[in-house]
Amino acid sequence: GMQLSGGERQRVALARAFLKDAPLLILDEPTSSVDVKTEAAILQAMERLMHGRTAFLITHRTSTLAACEVRLRLERGRLVEATPSVACGER
């Protein structure tokens, strides 16, 4: 079989998640294995595909959260902040 890179596997997994048309998605580091240009393209596509769905995006990159309506910040497994997106700055 053909070998896929980490970023390619990640894109296939995201495509499968969206094709299942689930109303709720939990995406753990959905762009961690891709370069900045590819991340921007993925996030743009995700923004279009997210209409009518709820998603939890788990990430260390704040740029990934730019289109999120609400950001939750956890420390040591506890919720320490819930902020509407317009009020969120880089942390």
C-alpha positions as CSV (number, residue, x, y, z in Angstrom):
1,G,0.0,0.0,0.0
2,M,0.9,3.6,-0.3
3,Q,2.4,5.4,2.7
4,L,0.8,8.7,3.7
5,S,2.6,11.5,5.7
6,G,1.3,12.6,9.1
7,G,-0.4,15.6,7.5
8,E,-2.0,13.6,4.8
9,R,-3.4,11.1,7.3
10,Q,-4.7,14.1,9.3
11,R,-6.5,15.5,6.2
12,V,-8.0,12.1,5.4
13,A,-9.3,11.8,9.0
14,L,-10.8,15.3,8.9
15,A,-12.5,14.5,5.5
16,R,-14.0,11.3,7.0
17,A,-15.3,13.2,10.0
18,F,-17.1,15.7,7.9
19,L,-18.4,13.1,5.5
20,K,-20.1,11.3,8.4
21,D,-22.2,14.5,8.7
22,A,-22.3,14.2,12.5
23,P,-23.9,17.1,14.4
24,L,-21.1,17.1,17.0
25,L,-17.4,16.8,16.3
26,I,-14.5,16.6,18.7
27,L,-11.2,17.5,16.9
28,D,-8.0,17.1,18.8
29,E,-5.2,19.1,17.3
30,P,-6.8,18.9,13.8
31,T,-3.9,20.9,12.1
32,S,-0.9,19.9,14.2
33,S,0.8,18.0,11.4
34,V,0.5,20.5,8.6
35,D,2.3,23.6,7.5
36,V,0.9,27.1,8.0
37,K,-0.4,27.4,4.4
38,T,-2.2,24.1,4.5
39,E,-3.6,24.9,8.0
40,A,-5.1,28.1,6.6
41,A,-6.8,26.1,3.8
42,I,-8.1,23.5,6.2
43,L,-9.5,26.1,8.6
44,Q,-11.2,27.9,5.7
45,A,-12.8,24.7,4.6
46,M,-13.8,23.8,8.1
47,E,-15.5,27.2,8.6
48,R,-17.8,26.4,5.6
49,L,-18.4,22.8,6.7
50,M,-19.2,23.7,10.4
51,H,-22.5,25.4,9.7
52,G,-25.2,23.5,11.7
53,R,-22.7,21.6,13.7
54,T,-21.1,21.9,17.1
55,A,-17.4,21.2,17.4
56,F,-14.9,21.1,20.2
57,L,-11.4,22.0,18.8
58,I,-8.6,21.0,21.1
59,T,-5.4,22.9,20.2
60,H,-2.3,24.6,21.4
61,R,-2.3,27.0,18.4
62,T,-4.6,29.9,19.0
63,S,-4.7,30.7,15.3
64,T,-6.8,27.5,14.9
65,L,-9.5,29.1,17.1
66,A,-9.9,32.3,15.1
67,A,-13.4,31.3,13.8
68,C,-14.7,29.8,17.1
69,E,-17.7,31.4,18.8
70,V,-16.5,30.5,22.3
71,R,-13.1,29.6,23.7
72,L,-12.6,27.5,26.8
73,R,-9.3,27.5,28.5
74,L,-8.3,24.6,30.7
75,E,-5.5,24.4,33.2
76,R,-4.6,21.1,34.9
77,G,-7.9,19.7,33.7
78,R,-10.1,22.4,35.1
79,L,-12.0,25.1,33.2
80,V,-10.5,28.5,34.1
81,E,-12.0,30.7,31.4
82,A,-14.9,30.8,29.0
83,T,-14.7,33.7,26.6
84,P,-16.7,34.8,23.5
85,S,-14.4,34.8,20.5
86,V,-14.5,38.6,20.0
87,A,-13.1,39.1,23.4
88,C,-10.3,36.5,23.1
89,G,-6.8,37.7,22.6
90,E,-3.6,35.7,22.1
91,R,-2.7,33.8,25.2
